[in-house]
Amino acid sequence: MDTKERTMTEVAEGDILDFYELETIHGDPVQLPDPARLVHLQFRRFAGCPVCNLHLRSIAQRHDEILAAGVREVVVFHSSAETMLELQGELPFAMIADPEKQLYTEFGVNSSPKSVLHPRALAAAGRTITSKSTWELVRQQRSLRGAANTDEEYLGLPADFLIGTDGRVLAAKYGRHVDDQWSVNDLLDLAE
């Protein structure tokens, strides 16, 4: 990101993070940084976001490759643990509920009306409509329940961070629209 565009609260490559003791939606502890491996810390929008869920399914499909590269996935939603358990409870990585958006604030992850109006965001919405996994979620009555929760912010932007074992931020990306995040290939390239 251009330094002129960086806000005071954004985390940048080279920054050293404080220690965090987080808890997953399943009640398991997560240390950030992880002393044994890199962490890919993802901030997603709301739990019912179809674009976010399609993206997370792509991460889940290649999770073994990510683990083999020495990376632990930690995903944060500003949704309740209850909603996340219903929608993301079966994913094979750490899911963190942050309904008060404390971590979002600490990492400078923001919202913007442009998040859903960007042409790539509209294309991503089209992909979710035609995705088999999206329709599978709908059939299982898990689909967009989170989207009906008025406490959730729909204009949130995604963000990705690769964090070293010493807490140093090795790479950071603040998305400009709903579908602006690292792919698995991007992550694996960064982890090298």
ABEGO torsion letter per residue (X at the ends): XBAAABBAABBBBGBBBBBBBBBBAAGBBBBOBBAABBBBBBBBBBAABAAAAAAAAAAAAAAAAAAAAGBBBBBBBABBAAAAAAAAAABABBBBBBAAGAAAAAAGBBBBAAAAABAAAAAAAAAAAABAAAAAAAAAGABAAAAABAABBAABBBBBBBBBAAGBBABBBBBABAABBBBAAAAAAAAX
